[in-house]
Amino acid sequence: MIDVLIIGGGIAGIETACSLQDLGYETIIVEKEKTIGGHLNDWDTLFPTHRSASEVLAHYTDETRKRALTIYLNTYVISVKKQDDGTFEVHTSRDVVFRSKAVVVASGYKLFNAERKEEYGYKIYDNVLTSADLEVKLKDLKGEFKTPTDKVPERIAFIHCVGSRDEKSGNHYCSKLCCVTAVKQAIHLKQLCPKAEIFCCYMDLRMYGPGFEEMYREAQEKYHIQFIRGRLSEVGENSNGTLQLKVEDTLAARPCKIQVDMLVLMVGMESAKSTELFAQSCGLKCAPNRFIQPLDHHIGSNLTNVEGLFTAGTSIGPMSVFDTVNHAKATAFAIRDYFINTAR
């Protein structure tokens, strides 16, 4: 019997595990991928400071080694069953069954599949990328930046809210981080391609975090990135491989056409399918947005309707790295209080 089993080896799971170990609790992590770090493995830099994601990943890798954390990789959680004595039985894809006094769901999120927005041309036109594709391209960049068709771009467009705040896709919520990610990536591309014109087409700009508004102002004032309040209706490809965008400028109340060499779709966050599956196995409530429903958004965001089962990070909704780390730390202390109150 272990004290705490954590589902997910991203930064939320690792931070929770490290904090719990420091509090004196035996902890293991079960991670479905072949390595820890989650989406951090795919990012180039982090906002608002443009810090290298690999630096943060290296920090957490070192922390797990210092504490000799037990981590099971390539292992899926199939079900979580609460026992009559209040403990949990966790069944995995390796036919290994764990017993623990508490469980943390830190299973993270998945990115919206932009192919569902067929009118935007993703996987149809070569020069249409997602924000995640661009991040990998920037991370692996060696030499001059070029489009997927090997051209130095002269005009680039970013489309916000792809798969978020979208009734057609079934995601009515805001993914919180698409706007600031677009600003960060636009600045980076302007630094790499100083002669390029860069456009950001947005619904509403939501710069909620520390340093986010300053990045937005810098993007306009220093890098001359153009922000258009408008909706993209359709993308077409010209014979030379450039893209024709039909955009409704909602401020000017008129349609406009923009020709670009590359289009970047800012895809939002969705609940991981695995989260929904094992939530059903243990009676865990999910919100209408399909993320896990916290017991209380204000004073119990780490708690769930199942006593002894906790959440950490983006399993309850979109969060930045900064917010994820803080939420995970809070989860560790919530578990400590639970153990004290139940004398487990």
Residue frames relative to the residue before (quaternion, step in Angstrom):
aa qw qx qy qz dx dy dz
M 1.0000 0.0000 0.0000 0.0000 0.00 0.00 0.00
I 0.1540 -0.7789 0.6026 0.0804 3.58 -0.76 1.05
D 0.6086 -0.5655 0.4042 0.3827 3.56 -1.24 0.32
V 0.8273 -0.0333 0.0906 0.5534 3.58 0.63 -1.13
L 0.1387 -0.7460 0.6458 0.0844 3.55 -1.01 0.89
I 0.1652 -0.7951 0.5809 0.0561 3.57 -0.83 1.05
I 0.2459 -0.7622 0.5860 0.1233 3.54 -0.79 1.06
G 0.7714 0.2896 -0.2443 0.5112 3.56 -0.40 1.24
G 0.1484 -0.8183 0.5538 0.0413 3.55 -0.80 1.09
G 0.3279 0.7043 -0.5467 0.3123 3.55 1.03 0.82
I 0.7605 -0.3729 0.2367 0.4760 3.59 -1.22 -0.18
A 0.6021 0.5485 -0.3716 0.4456 3.62 1.08 -0.56
G 0.6898 0.4795 -0.2813 0.4639 3.55 0.88 -0.93
I 0.6664 0.5023 -0.3048 0.4590 3.57 0.96 -0.87
E 0.6608 0.5013 -0.3138 0.4622 3.59 0.90 -0.90
T 0.6418 0.5123 -0.3265 0.4680 3.60 0.96 -0.80
A 0.6683 0.5071 -0.2995 0.4545 3.57 0.91 -0.93
C 0.6623 0.5037 -0.3107 0.4594 3.59 0.90 -0.89
S 0.6654 0.5020 -0.3032 0.4619 3.57 0.94 -0.89
L 0.6571 0.5038 -0.3092 0.4678 3.59 1.01 -0.80
Q 0.6222 0.5306 -0.3402 0.4643 3.58 1.00 -0.78
D 0.6588 0.5111 -0.3042 0.4606 3.57 1.00 -0.86
L 0.6717 0.4720 -0.2876 0.4933 3.57 1.21 -0.52
G 0.6091 -0.6163 0.3217 0.3818 3.56 1.32 0.04
Y 0.5678 0.6055 -0.3821 0.4061 3.59 1.23 0.32
E 0.4458 -0.6803 0.5160 0.2688 3.56 -1.03 0.84
T 0.0146 -0.8308 0.5505 -0.0808 3.54 -0.67 1.15
I 0.0365 -0.7648 0.6399 0.0663 3.56 -1.15 0.62
I 0.2816 -0.7369 0.5933 0.1602 3.55 -1.26 0.56
V 0.1359 -0.7531 0.6383 0.0827 3.56 -1.05 0.85
E 0.0142 -0.8248 0.5610 -0.0688 3.58 -0.52 1.23
K 0.4236 -0.7460 0.4608 0.2274 3.58 -0.77 1.04
E 0.6739 0.4826 -0.2978 0.4735 3.61 1.15 -0.52
K 0.6185 -0.5746 0.3984 0.3585 3.56 -1.32 0.16
T 0.7755 0.1962 -0.1378 0.5840 3.58 1.28 -0.05
I 0.5060 -0.6327 0.4824 0.3329 3.58 -1.21 0.37
G 0.5821 0.6281 -0.4157 0.3063 3.57 -1.30 0.11
G 0.2685 -0.8087 0.4915 0.1798 3.57 1.22 -0.35
H 0.8385 -0.1565 0.1357 0.5040 3.56 -1.03 -0.85
L 0.5065 0.6565 -0.4232 0.3652 3.57 1.21 -0.35
N 0.5802 0.5935 -0.3626 0.4238 3.58 1.18 -0.51
D 0.7339 0.4429 -0.2240 0.4637 3.58 1.14 -0.62
W 0.6293 0.5596 -0.3422 0.4168 3.61 1.20 -0.29
D 0.4317 -0.6867 0.5286 0.2503 3.54 -1.19 0.65
T 0.7965 -0.0783 0.0914 0.5925 3.58 0.65 -1.13
L 0.3591 -0.7285 0.5508 0.1921 3.56 -1.31 0.43
F 0.3956 -0.6975 0.5420 0.2514 3.55 -1.08 0.74
P 0.6484 -0.1289 -0.7322 -0.1637 1.56 -2.33 0.91
T 0.6099 0.6149 -0.3340 0.3720 3.61 1.25 -0.14
H 0.3908 -0.7234 0.4670 0.3253 3.60 1.32 -0.15
R 0.2604 0.7754 -0.5244 0.2365 3.56 1.12 0.67
S 0.5379 -0.6316 0.4498 0.3307 3.56 -1.03 0.76
A 0.4592 -0.6828 0.4973 0.2749 3.57 -0.87 0.96
S 0.6106 0.5704 -0.3511 0.4226 3.58 1.07 -0.68
E 0.6022 0.5597 -0.3524 0.4472 3.59 1.15 -0.58
V 0.6653 0.4776 -0.2946 0.4924 3.57 0.98 -0.85
L 0.6352 0.5286 -0.3231 0.4612 3.57 1.00 -0.81
A 0.6419 0.5217 -0.3175 0.4636 3.59 0.98 -0.84
H 0.6108 0.5546 -0.3427 0.4494 3.58 1.06 -0.78
Y 0.7197 0.4424 -0.2618 0.4666 3.59 0.80 -0.99
T 0.5909 0.5492 -0.3649 0.4647 3.57 1.11 -0.58
D 0.6532 0.5081 -0.3017 0.4734 3.58 0.97 -0.86
E 0.6495 0.5292 -0.3219 0.4409 3.58 0.97 -0.84
T 0.6477 0.5044 -0.3290 0.4667 3.60 0.99 -0.74
R 0.6547 0.5116 -0.3108 0.4615 3.58 1.04 -0.74
K 0.6258 0.5474 -0.3390 0.4403 3.58 0.97 -0.81
R 0.7571 0.3760 -0.1915 0.4987 3.55 0.99 -0.88
A 0.3394 -0.7620 0.4821 0.2678 3.58 1.31 -0.07
L 0.1084 0.8279 -0.5401 0.1056 3.56 0.90 0.94
T 0.3813 -0.6950 0.5609 0.2385 3.55 -1.09 0.73
I 0.0274 0.8072 -0.5837 0.0835 3.57 -0.61 1.20
Y 0.1842 -0.7659 0.6095 0.0890 3.57 -0.83 1.05
L 0.1580 -0.8073 0.5657 0.0566 3.58 -0.45 1.24
N 0.8045 0.2516 -0.2040 0.4978 3.58 -1.30 0.34
T 0.5568 0.5988 -0.3732 0.4383 3.56 1.09 0.75
Y 0.1964 -0.7854 0.5808 0.0855 3.56 -0.68 1.13
V 0.3510 -0.6826 0.5922 0.2454 3.54 -1.16 0.64
I 0.2771 -0.7829 0.5415 0.1305 3.55 -0.70 1.11
S 0.7929 -0.1325 0.1188 0.5828 3.56 0.92 -0.92
V 0.2043 -0.7321 0.6369 0.1291 3.51 -1.34 0.48
K 0.0224 -0.8250 0.5633 -0.0394 3.58 -0.53 1.18
K 0.3056 -0.7507 0.5584 0.1767 3.54 -0.77 1.05
Q 0.3324 -0.7636 0.5298 0.1608 3.53 -0.91 1.01
D 0.6924 -0.4919 0.3361 0.4071 3.55 -1.27 0.30
D 0.6959 0.4640 -0.2786 0.4719 3.59 1.13 -0.59
G 0.6181 -0.5870 0.3288 0.4066 3.59 1.29 0.20
T 0.5778 0.5601 -0.3917 0.4461 3.58 1.25 -0.08
F 0.4154 -0.7170 0.5118 0.2267 3.57 -1.30 0.14
E 0.2098 -0.7287 0.6404 0.1219 3.51 -1.21 0.72
V 0.0939 -0.8189 0.5662 -0.0040 3.57 -0.55 1.22
H 0.1762 -0.7941 0.5784 0.0610 3.56 -0.60 1.20
T 0.1376 -0.8171 0.5590 0.0315 3.57 -0.89 0.96
S 0.6838 -0.5036 0.3624 0.3840 3.53 -1.38 0.24
R 0.6568 0.5068 -0.3107 0.4639 3.57 1.20 -0.34
D 0.4692 -0.6763 0.4231 0.3787 3.57 1.32 0.19
V 0.4712 0.6182 -0.4665 0.4221 3.54 1.18 0.66
V 0.1571 -0.7819 0.5985 0.0753 3.58 -0.88 0.95
F 0.1650 -0.7873 0.5899 0.0708 3.56 -0.78 1.07
R 0.1973 -0.7351 0.6324 0.1440 3.54 -1.24 0.57
S 0.0742 0.8065 -0.5809 0.0819 3.58 -0.83 0.98
K 0.5357 -0.6331 0.4645 0.3106 3.53 -1.26 0.48
A 0.7820 0.0386 -0.0140 0.6220 3.56 1.23 -0.53
V 0.1979 -0.7645 0.6048 0.1026 3.55 -1.26 0.52
V 0.1621 -0.7598 0.6228 0.0924 3.56 -1.10 0.80
V 0.2266 -0.7459 0.6115 0.1353 3.56 -0.88 0.98
A 0.1136 0.7738 -0.6077 0.1381 3.55 -0.45 1.30
S 0.2177 0.8484 -0.4505 0.1726 3.51 1.11 0.85
G 0.4769 -0.7389 0.3974 0.2619 3.58 1.28 0.14
Y 0.5379 -0.6047 0.4999 0.3083 3.51 -1.23 -0.68
K 0.2714 -0.6890 0.6210 0.2567 3.52 -1.37 -0.04
L 0.4821 -0.6560 0.4941 0.3053 3.56 -1.23 0.44
F 0.5817 -0.5837 0.4436 0.3523 3.55 -1.12 0.71
N 0.3887 -0.7091 0.5442 0.2233 3.57 -0.98 0.90
A 0.3282 -0.7979 0.4753 0.1725 3.58 -0.27 1.29
E 0.5142 0.6288 -0.4312 0.3927 3.61 1.20 -0.20
R 0.5677 0.5950 -0.3820 0.4217 3.59 1.21 -0.38
K 0.6809 0.3770 -0.2734 0.5653 3.59 1.26 -0.37
E 0.1480 -0.8586 0.4855 0.0714 3.55 0.55 1.23
E 0.6253 0.5748 -0.3373 0.4060 3.58 1.06 -0.72
Y 0.6465 0.5231 -0.3203 0.4537 3.60 1.23 -0.30
G 0.5061 -0.7309 0.3655 0.2757 3.57 1.29 0.02
Y 0.3918 0.7225 -0.4965 0.2792 3.61 1.18 0.25
K 0.8102 0.1325 -0.1888 0.5389 3.57 -0.88 1.10
I 0.6096 0.4925 -0.3625 0.5045 3.57 1.29 0.24
Y 0.7789 0.1859 -0.0838 0.5931 3.57 0.95 -0.97
D 0.5558 -0.6700 0.3870 0.3039 3.56 -0.82 1.03
N 0.7584 0.4224 -0.2072 0.4510 3.57 0.95 -0.87
V 0.5240 0.5573 -0.4418 0.4687 3.56 1.22 0.57
L 0.0166 -0.8016 0.5960 -0.0454 3.57 -0.65 1.18
T 0.3912 -0.6392 0.5775 0.3239 3.53 -1.32 0.09
S 0.6670 -0.4767 0.3784 0.4297 3.56 -1.29 0.23
A 0.6355 0.5234 -0.3284 0.4630 3.60 1.08 -0.69
D 0.6242 0.5283 -0.3321 0.4701 3.59 1.02 -0.79
L 0.6652 0.5069 -0.2999 0.4590 3.56 0.92 -0.93
E 0.6323 0.5446 -0.3387 0.4347 3.57 0.97 -0.82
V 0.6550 0.4915 -0.3029 0.4876 3.59 1.00 -0.84
K 0.6354 0.5377 -0.3193 0.4530 3.58 1.01 -0.84
L 0.6678 0.4844 -0.2908 0.4846 3.59 1.01 -0.83
K 0.6347 0.5437 -0.3244 0.4432 3.56 1.02 -0.82
D 0.7613 0.3760 -0.1846 0.4950 3.58 0.98 -0.89
L 0.3963 0.7690 -0.4425 0.2360 3.57 1.30 -0.03
K 0.0237 0.7501 -0.6602 0.0309 3.51 -1.04 0.93
G 0.8111 0.1571 -0.1431 0.5449 3.57 -0.47 1.18
E 0.8127 -0.2780 0.2094 0.4672 3.56 -1.22 -0.55
F 0.4351 -0.6827 0.5182 0.2758 3.55 -1.05 0.79
K 0.0246 0.7887 -0.6126 0.0457 3.56 -0.97 0.97
T 0.5823 -0.5629 0.4528 0.3730 3.54 -1.26 0.39
P 0.6845 -0.4668 0.3389 0.4458 3.63 -1.21 0.16
T 0.7031 0.4088 -0.2708 0.5150 3.63 1.18 -0.43
D 0.5780 -0.6735 0.3301 0.3214 3.54 1.23 0.72
K 0.5097 0.6016 -0.4501 0.4193 3.55 0.92 0.95
V 0.4359 -0.6368 0.5555 0.3098 3.58 -1.09 0.68
P 0.3600 -0.7863 0.4515 0.2196 3.62 -0.40 1.13
E 0.2618 -0.7546 0.5853 0.1395 3.52 -1.11 0.81
R 0.7814 0.0949 -0.0427 0.6152 3.57 1.19 -0.58
I 0.0272 -0.7975 0.6001 -0.0552 3.57 -0.80 1.12
A 0.1047 -0.7894 0.6015 0.0633 3.58 -1.03 0.77
F 0.1932 -0.7353 0.6402 0.1104 3.53 -1.21 0.75
I 0.1584 -0.7767 0.6047 0.0773 3.57 -0.95 0.91
H 0.2947 -0.7798 0.5332 0.1438 3.57 -0.59 1.17
C 0.8445 0.2742 -0.1616 0.4307 3.53 -1.44 0.18
V 0.2876 0.7403 -0.5526 0.2528 3.60 0.85 0.94
G 0.8181 0.0955 -0.1228 0.5537 3.54 -0.33 1.30
S 0.6821 0.3796 -0.2940 0.5515 3.58 1.25 0.24
R 0.8187 0.1296 -0.1420 0.5411 3.58 -1.15 0.67
D 0.5254 0.6322 -0.3599 0.4412 3.52 1.14 0.79
E 0.3397 -0.7747 0.4999 0.1857 3.55 -0.36 1.23
K 0.6233 0.5654 -0.3379 0.4214 3.57 1.04 -0.76
S 0.7277 0.4134 -0.2400 0.4919 3.60 0.98 -0.79
G 0.5041 -0.6788 0.4031 0.3503 3.57 1.28 -0.17
N 0.6232 0.5027 -0.3422 0.4917 3.58 1.28 0.22
H 0.1343 -0.8375 0.5279 0.0434 3.55 -0.13 1.31
Y 0.6307 0.5820 -0.3178 0.4032 3.58 1.22 -0.45
C 0.4926 -0.6181 0.5249 0.3159 3.54 -1.36 0.32
S 0.3644 -0.7446 0.5192 0.2080 3.59 -0.92 0.91
K 0.4770 -0.7565 0.3626 0.2623 3.58 1.35 0.26
L 0.8210 0.3227 -0.1301 0.4527 3.58 0.81 -0.98
C 0.4768 0.6985 -0.4335 0.3112 3.61 1.24 -0.19
C 0.6518 0.5345 -0.3238 0.4297 3.59 0.93 -0.88
V 0.7207 0.4329 -0.2610 0.4744 3.56 0.76 -1.00
T 0.5985 0.5423 -0.3640 0.4639 3.60 1.12 -0.56
A 0.6314 0.5265 -0.3273 0.4658 3.59 1.01 -0.80
V 0.6513 0.5066 -0.3140 0.4697 3.58 0.95 -0.87
K 0.6543 0.5153 -0.3119 0.4573 3.59 0.91 -0.92
Q 0.7062 0.4602 -0.2700 0.4654 3.57 0.84 -0.98
A 0.6188 0.5395 -0.3454 0.4547 3.60 1.05 -0.70
I 0.6382 0.5149 -0.3202 0.4744 3.58 0.98 -0.83
H 0.6550 0.5206 -0.3099 0.4516 3.56 0.92 -0.94
L 0.6827 0.4760 -0.2957 0.4689 3.60 0.90 -0.87
K 0.6209 0.5284 -0.3438 0.4659 3.58 1.07 -0.66
Q 0.6297 0.5205 -0.3289 0.4737 3.59 1.07 -0.68
L 0.6966 0.4597 -0.2657 0.4825 3.58 1.05 -0.79
C 0.7849 0.1685 -0.0590 0.5934 3.57 1.10 -0.79
P 0.1238 -0.8679 0.4749 0.0766 3.61 0.53 1.16
K 0.6720 0.4944 -0.3026 0.4609 3.62 1.14 -0.46
A 0.5501 0.6461 -0.3888 0.3590 3.58 1.22 -0.27
E 0.3511 -0.6686 0.6104 0.2388 3.54 -1.25 0.62
I 0.0731 -0.8126 0.5782 0.0059 3.56 -0.83 0.97
F 0.1218 -0.7976 0.5905 0.0192 3.54 -0.88 1.06
C 0.1237 -0.7495 0.6440 0.0910 3.55 -1.16 0.70
C 0.1308 -0.7846 0.6039 0.0516 3.57 -0.65 1.14
Y 0.0036 0.8435 -0.5305 0.0845 3.57 -0.45 1.23
M 0.4695 -0.6218 0.5361 0.3247 3.55 -1.33 0.27
D 0.7104 -0.1796 0.1526 0.6632 3.52 0.91 -1.12
L 0.3667 -0.7183 0.5376 0.2462 3.59 -0.98 0.71
R 0.0697 -0.8141 0.5763 -0.0145 3.57 -0.67 1.12
M 0.0421 0.8125 -0.5703 0.1133 3.55 0.04 1.39
Y 0.0182 0.8881 -0.4576 0.0404 3.55 0.56 1.22
G 0.7284 0.4998 -0.2429 0.4008 3.62 1.05 -0.66
P 0.6739 -0.4857 0.3549 0.4289 3.60 -1.26 0.20
G 0.8181 0.2090 -0.1872 0.5020 3.56 -0.79 1.07
F 0.5239 0.6623 -0.4127 0.3413 3.60 1.23 -0.26
E 0.6671 0.4965 -0.3055 0.4638 3.59 0.87 -0.93
E 0.6331 0.5349 -0.3274 0.4538 3.57 1.05 -0.77
M 0.6224 0.5298 -0.3317 0.4710 3.60 1.08 -0.72
Y 0.6432 0.5320 -0.3097 0.4554 3.55 1.01 -0.88
R 0.6628 0.4893 -0.3023 0.4794 3.58 0.94 -0.85
E 0.6389 0.5263 -0.3202 0.4609 3.56 1.01 -0.82
A 0.6206 0.5569 -0.3369 0.4373 3.57 1.01 -0.83
Q 0.7034 0.4477 -0.2621 0.4859 3.58 1.00 -0.81
E 0.7736 0.4229 -0.2044 0.4253 3.54 0.68 -1.17
K 0.7595 0.3624 -0.1999 0.5018 3.59 0.96 -0.81
Y 0.8031 0.2983 -0.1354 0.4977 3.56 0.91 -0.93
H 0.3577 -0.7900 0.4451 0.2235 3.60 1.33 0.03
I 0.2491 0.7509 -0.5572 0.2523 3.55 0.97 0.89
Q 0.3262 -0.7727 0.5212 0.1576 3.57 -0.86 0.99
F 0.1706 -0.7881 0.5882 0.0619 3.55 -0.82 1.07
I 0.0814 -0.7978 0.5973 -0.0099 3.55 -0.72 1.16
R 0.2766 -0.7456 0.5805 0.1747 3.57 -0.68 1.07
G 0.4270 0.7022 -0.4609 0.3348 3.52 -0.14 1.25
R 0.4158 -0.6913 0.5436 0.2318 3.50 -1.34 0.35
L 0.3599 -0.7014 0.5725 0.2254 3.54 -1.02 0.84
S 0.1935 -0.8031 0.5550 0.0978 3.57 -0.81 1.02
E 0.8203 -0.0508 0.0912 0.5623 3.57 0.99 -0.76
V 0.1641 -0.7566 0.6256 0.0967 3.54 -1.23 0.65
G 0.0266 -0.7811 0.6238 0.0048 3.55 -1.02 0.90
E 0.3529 -0.7331 0.5409 0.2134 3.55 -1.20 0.47
N 0.3517 -0.7247 0.5583 0.1985 3.56 -0.98 0.92
S 0.6898 -0.5024 0.3291 0.4042 3.57 -1.25 0.35
N 0.7017 0.4525 -0.2692 0.4800 3.61 1.16 -0.53
G 0.6262 -0.5786 0.3222 0.4114 3.58 1.27 0.24
T 0.5239 0.6033 -0.4351 0.4151 3.59 1.23 -0.06
L 0.4067 -0.7268 0.5142 0.2049 3.55 -1.26 0.43
Q 0.2354 -0.7538 0.6003 0.1262 3.55 -1.03 0.85
L 0.1265 -0.8080 0.5742 0.0370 3.57 -0.63 1.16
K 0.1867 -0.7388 0.6357 0.1231 3.53 -1.05 0.84
V 0.0134 0.8207 -0.5633 0.0948 3.53 -0.46 1.28
E 0.2905 -0.7165 0.6034 0.1951 3.55 -1.07 0.76
D 0.2459 -0.7521 0.5967 0.1339 3.58 -0.57 1.18
T 0.2265 -0.8362 0.4875 0.1084 3.57 -0.20 1.29
L 0.5940 0.5342 -0.3766 0.4691 3.60 1.23 -0.17
A 0.7352 0.3778 -0.2140 0.5205 3.57 0.96 -0.91
A 0.3138 -0.7796 0.4804 0.2508 3.59 1.33 -0.21
R 0.6252 0.4847 -0.3713 0.4861 3.54 0.85 1.02
P 0.4818 -0.6439 0.4971 0.3258 3.58 -1.16 0.50
C 0.0269 -0.7906 0.6106 0.0372 3.56 -1.19 0.49
K 0.2977 -0.7340 0.5830 0.1811 3.53 -1.28 0.43
I 0.0833 -0.7841 0.6148 0.0164 3.55 -0.99 0.91
Q 0.1858 -0.7692 0.6021 0.1060 3.57 -0.87 0.95
V 0.0166 0.8144 -0.5764 0.0653 3.57 -0.74 1.07
D 0.4952 -0.6394 0.5032 0.3045 3.53 -1.33 0.33
M 0.8029 0.0602 -0.0091 0.5929 3.58 1.17 -0.55
L 0.1607 -0.7756 0.6072 0.0623 3.54 -1.06 0.86
V 0.1246 -0.7892 0.5998 0.0423 3.57 -0.90 0.99
L 0.2137 -0.7873 0.5724 0.0833 3.56 -0.72 1.15
M 0.2913 -0.7740 0.5424 0.1481 3.58 -0.64 1.15
V 0.1262 -0.8382 0.5293 0.0372 3.55 0.02 1.33
G 0.3878 -0.7483 0.5027 0.1922 3.53 -1.02 0.88
M 0.5926 -0.5748 0.4462 0.3453 3.53 -1.39 -0.05
E 0.0793 -0.7576 0.6457 0.0536 3.52 -1.20 0.71
S 0.6039 -0.5441 0.4264 0.3969 3.55 -1.22 0.38
A 0.5054 -0.6379 0.4879 0.3156 3.56 -1.03 0.81
K 0.5339 -0.6479 0.4380 0.3216 3.57 -0.91 0.91
S 0.6148 0.5604 -0.3442 0.4353 3.58 1.06 -0.75
T 0.6060 0.5617 -0.3523 0.4394 3.59 1.09 -0.70
E 0.6653 0.5093 -0.2986 0.4570 3.55 0.92 -0.93
L 0.6600 0.5361 -0.3108 0.4247 3.58 0.98 -0.86
F 0.7626 0.3457 -0.2446 0.4891 3.60 0.72 -0.92
A 0.4977 0.6097 -0.4430 0.4292 3.58 1.25 -0.13
Q 0.6438 0.5229 -0.3100 0.4647 3.55 1.05 -0.82
S 0.6566 0.5541 -0.3146 0.4036 3.57 1.03 -0.81
C 0.7977 0.2687 -0.1467 0.5196 3.60 1.11 -0.49
G 0.5813 -0.6316 0.3625 0.3630 3.58 1.21 0.40
L 0.3603 0.7433 -0.4831 0.2904 3.54 1.20 0.52
K 0.3840 -0.7456 0.4988 0.2188 3.59 -0.78 1.00
C 0.1689 -0.7505 0.6304 0.1038 3.53 -1.11 0.80
A 0.4950 -0.6513 0.4955 0.2920 3.56 -1.16 0.72
P 0.6974 -0.4541 0.3288 0.4464 3.63 -1.22 0.15
N 0.6660 0.4855 -0.3088 0.4747 3.60 1.17 -0.50
R 0.5252 -0.6839 0.3522 0.3638 3.58 1.39 0.20
F 0.5082 0.5677 -0.4538 0.4622 3.61 1.23 0.16
I 0.6364 -0.5286 0.3832 0.4109 3.60 -1.22 0.35
Q 0.4080 -0.7165 0.5218 0.2187 3.54 -1.00 0.89
P 0.3376 -0.7323 0.5460 0.2273 3.66 -0.57 1.03
L 0.5889 -0.5747 0.4278 0.3740 3.55 -1.17 0.54
D 0.7761 -0.0769 0.0770 0.6212 3.58 1.05 -0.82
H 0.4267 -0.7435 0.4526 0.2456 3.60 -0.54 1.15
H 0.7267 0.4536 -0.2469 0.4529 3.58 1.05 -0.70
I 0.8422 0.1253 -0.0268 0.5237 3.58 0.77 -0.98
G 0.7785 0.2506 -0.1766 0.5477 3.57 1.21 0.29
S 0.1886 0.8315 -0.5068 0.1272 3.58 0.96 0.80
N 0.6404 0.4986 -0.3259 0.4848 3.61 1.27 -0.19
L 0.6484 0.5267 -0.2965 0.4628 3.57 1.30 -0.33
T 0.2120 -0.7594 0.5999 0.1359 3.55 -1.26 0.44
N 0.6776 -0.4755 0.3619 0.4287 3.56 -1.30 -0.04
V 0.6602 0.4389 -0.3047 0.5279 3.62 1.27 -0.16
E 0.3866 -0.7399 0.5008 0.2285 3.58 -0.49 1.17
G 0.7816 0.2933 -0.2434 0.4938 3.56 -0.88 1.00
L 0.6739 0.4182 -0.2822 0.5397 3.56 1.31 -0.11
F 0.0907 -0.8332 0.5446 -0.0323 3.56 -0.56 1.24
T 0.2901 -0.7329 0.5819 0.2000 3.55 -1.32 0.23
A 0.0519 -0.7772 0.6254 0.0463 3.53 -1.30 0.44
G 0.8522 0.1624 -0.1185 0.4831 3.57 -0.94 0.90
T 0.8516 -0.2603 0.1649 0.4240 3.51 -1.27 -0.57
S 0.4072 0.6761 -0.5085 0.3444 3.60 1.14 0.32
I 0.7154 0.3958 -0.2624 0.5125 3.63 1.22 -0.33
G 0.7824 -0.2435 0.1543 0.5520 3.61 1.23 -0.06
P 0.7039 -0.4672 0.3181 0.4302 3.59 -1.27 0.26
M 0.0661 0.7768 -0.6210 0.0810 3.57 -1.01 0.93
S 0.4736 -0.6143 0.5427 0.3223 3.54 -1.27 0.44
V 0.6725 -0.4508 0.3736 0.4527 3.58 -1.29 0.11
F 0.6254 0.5558 -0.3201 0.4443 3.57 0.98 -0.92
D 0.7072 0.4494 -0.2607 0.4795 3.59 0.81 -1.01
T 0.6198 0.5604 -0.3366 0.4342 3.58 1.05 -0.78
V 0.6608 0.5064 -0.3053 0.4623 3.57 0.90 -0.94
N 0.6766 0.4890 -0.2973 0.4633 3.59 0.89 -0.89
H 0.6410 0.5183 -0.3225 0.4652 3.57 1.01 -0.79
A 0.6509 0.5207 -0.3109 0.4566 3.58 1.01 -0.82
K 0.6258 0.5223 -0.3360 0.4718 3.59 1.00 -0.78
A 0.6546 0.5143 -0.3082 0.4604 3.57 0.97 -0.87
T 0.6044 0.5638 -0.3499 0.4409 3.59 1.08 -0.71
A 0.6372 0.5379 -0.3284 0.4435 3.59 0.95 -0.87
F 0.6932 0.4604 -0.2806 0.4783 3.60 0.93 -0.85
A 0.5979 0.5443 -0.3611 0.4645 3.58 1.13 -0.58
I 0.6481 0.5027 -0.3119 0.4796 3.60 1.04 -0.75
R 0.6104 0.5409 -0.3489 0.4616 3.57 1.01 -0.78
D 0.6659 0.4935 -0.3056 0.4686 3.60 0.88 -0.90
Y 0.6270 0.5418 -0.3332 0.4498 3.57 1.05 -0.79
F 0.6735 0.4915 -0.2969 0.4655 3.58 0.90 -0.89
I 0.6396 0.5175 -0.3262 0.4655 3.58 1.03 -0.78
N 0.7070 0.4783 -0.2660 0.4479 3.57 0.88 -0.98
T 0.7499 0.3535 -0.2137 0.5168 3.60 1.08 -0.64
A 0.3405 -0.7765 0.4662 0.2525 3.59 1.37 -0.07
R 0.2709 0.7727 -0.5250 0.2322 3.58 0.93 0.93
